């Protein structure tokens, strides 16, 4: 929790980061796999590539002279996705290990393979 004067912001911790490969475990797009495009910690939401695609109707503007229906990704709640391990290719929970030179990295709980590059 971060306190700025009288404004209080709750920041949700997450083990999922940008460019991780995740699978959707709940909702309309259950079972789809994609790459995380961005994570919003304040709202506890993230954007996944080609998942939760919605249609937006837009008027012609100076930036986009061609109006019409635009398809784009909408955000998902962080709790609705699980990270996919690179080695065992299954959805998994994430643990943390510390190396001998005090570097913390993420590991797969199923196969103990390092997730960070």
C-alpha positions, 0 to 999 in steps of 0.5 A, a space after each residue: 500500500 502506498 500513501 500519498 498525503 490523504 490519497 491511499 493507493 493499493 498496489 497489487 503484487 504480481 509474479 507475472 511480468 511483461 513478455 511472459 507467456 500466459 494461459 487464460 484460466 477463466 472467462 470467455 477466452 479460457 484456454 487461449 495462450 498469449 504474450 503479456 503486452 503490459 501490466 497495470 499493478 494499480 488496477 491489478 489488470 494486464 493485456 494479453 496479445 490476441 486475447 479478450 479482443 473487443 470491437 470499438 466504434 470510432 469516428 474519423 479523426 485527424 490521426 485516424 482519417 478512416 473511421 469504423 470498427 476497430 478490434 483491440 485487446 481489452 484488459 484481463 484481471 491478473 487472477 484469470 491467467 497463469 504463467 506457462 513454463 518454457 520447459 514443461 509447457 504447462 500452466 504453473 505457479 511461480 516460486 522464487 530462488 536465490 542464487 549464491 550471489 544473492 540474485 533472486 529469480 523466478 522458478 516453475 513449481 512443477 519442474 524447478 526450471 528457471 523462468 527468468 532469462 
